[in-house]
Amino acid sequence: MAEMTEQERHLVEWLSDMNEDDAFALAKKMLLEEGANPIRVLELCRNAMDIVGKRFEKGEYFLPELVLAGEMLENIGAIAKPLIKQAPGEEPKKLAKVLIGTVHGDLHDIGKNIVTFMLDINGFEVKDIGIDVPVKTFIDEISRFQPDVVGLSGFLTLAFDSMKETIEAIQDAGLRDKLKIMIGGGQVDETVRNYTGADAFGTNAMDAVSLCKNWIGVAA
Amino acid sequence: MTAPQTYVQTPAAKAAYDVRWQRIMDCVNLKQPDRMPTTMMATFWLAKYGGVSYRQLMYDYEKTKEISERAILEFEPDAPSPTILAIATGRALEAIDFKQLQWPGHGVRDDQPYQYLDREYMKPEEYDEFLFDPTGFYLQKYLPRVAGVFEGLEELPYLPGLHYFRLVASVRMFAKPRVRAALEKLMKAAEEVDIWAGHHADFTQRMAAQGYPMSYIATAVSPYDLLADYFRGATGMMKDLYRNKDKLLAMLEKAATFLVRQTLASSKAFGHPIVFIPVHWAPDAFMSDAQFKTFWWPTFRKMLIGLIDGGVIPMPLWEADCTKRLEVIRDIPAGKCIYWFERTDMVKAFEVLGDVVALRGNISPSLLTTGTPIEVDAAVRHLADNVFHKGGKLILDGAFGIPDETPVENVRAMFAAARKYAG
């Protein structure tokens, strides 16, 4: 990204250091009082989120930081986005499409939401279809959305069979060869990956980002 | 309710009971037991074993007792779990109109387990109110939010400060229509909950008469998990680590004190020293070492010490992988606790904690549900050879009991292997 002013550097630093109060006050001032370009402010936020992601990968940050970062981004986005007067097509191109949902029978969503957030800030177009998603809904959504990657989430052990059924149905619908499937959550491990027929499993949100980047040939 | 059945424990059954209990207590006391004890926490797996629906297990007390008894007599664990308290909860939940769970007939299908609804049950701006007067907060805010039977109690008078004629006059608030309705509903609900408790007592007495002590009866929660799971919700709590740090720490301190009082009372009422404490928010991946040492561990340690001093044997189930926490959670008196691990490498746990605590677990859920009996046998042998026979006071069980979908032959393989490789 272009050279940063001192003020911009502060915003990135405060966001990535979890200094929420100062970061939000500064972003608000830049957007509402100083007429800063909202696209530029969101770029700065993304820059800060990259730092957050790297600190997470290095084991310096954990779930609380991802959750707070997500909320800071959402709050600044709520001010910035209405100010964007952008012609269609100017939006940054997304890396790839990911469809994600918690498999049928399972109502858990905390892990799925964090994965969705991390994929989003890493440049993926993510469609989250919620919890307790029936097999047929996955098939219909895959047909419509044409994702490059499908993420199946599940916390309970009953999710093993739901994941297996969902993947078999994707296969039977003739959609399996066009996409990669990753699974994650709770008890998921290599044994479960093998059982369900998924391409890969992940144990945290950055695993999901790395898997997706590897599959589409972008340096993780 | 009909008078509870009385069971006679024969001398042979008493001897079997004593031997089984001694195995568990030898492990707690860090003495080598005569063989590796086994425990069995079977919940909705009993549906598969007994050929009934999850809903039946939750609602049909007699059927659930019968299936659970059959499983215990087949697998002969040294200490089973209090099945009725853990799963035959449908009527009690309905009676109080419990809102924090979805269960068969109430949001999930008849063949699905109950699932907790992670929500914000206390708002961030309510910390002060809770800190000032926890009981008032429960009566006026928390209880009506989590169970319909309490709706109306928020119209009770504010109790602190009542005095003299002000106190006398305030009594009329108990006749307000919504308060009166709540009290009437509560009394009816209490009768239903009492029936549930009666069936629990019947089940544990029936198993004791056949030589089986329970591996625990009372349950508790860590201060952090109490607030994260049952008050602030998962994401609310994570944000509070930054946004409401001081109030959160104050509330954790307060919770440690009242959790000790409540748990000691509950353990005493049940007449069983081992208290099961499922631990949700300690895993390595959930927070940094510094956050763990600031927010999670200090008040839990305080709680453990309080329970130990009160004669209780705490049994935390450290869910997920807690390998990085082992050195920290070692800091408790030796020979007083059972640490149950889920995904933490048990050999590593033994190396770090073997001289401090008994260990419980931890055959992998994915292996139990999708593996073969031969693989299960090998996993038990691995733990017997590398933990129990090396001096680890290991109580064998599934990583969090028997997963609901486990094929029965894998459960047979687990218990048979325990006898084959460790007495």
Interface residues (C-beta under 8 A of the other chain):
Chain A: M18 E20 E60 Y61 F62 L63 P64 V67 L68 E71 G105 D106 L107 H108 I110 N113 L156 T157 L158 F160 D161 Q187 V188 D189 T191 V192 N194 Y195 T203 N204
Chain B: Q102 V108 R109 Q112 P113 Q115 L117 D118 A234 T235 M238 K239 L241 Y242 R243 A285 F286 M287 S288 Q291 S364 P365 S366 L367 T369 T370 G371 P403 D404 E405
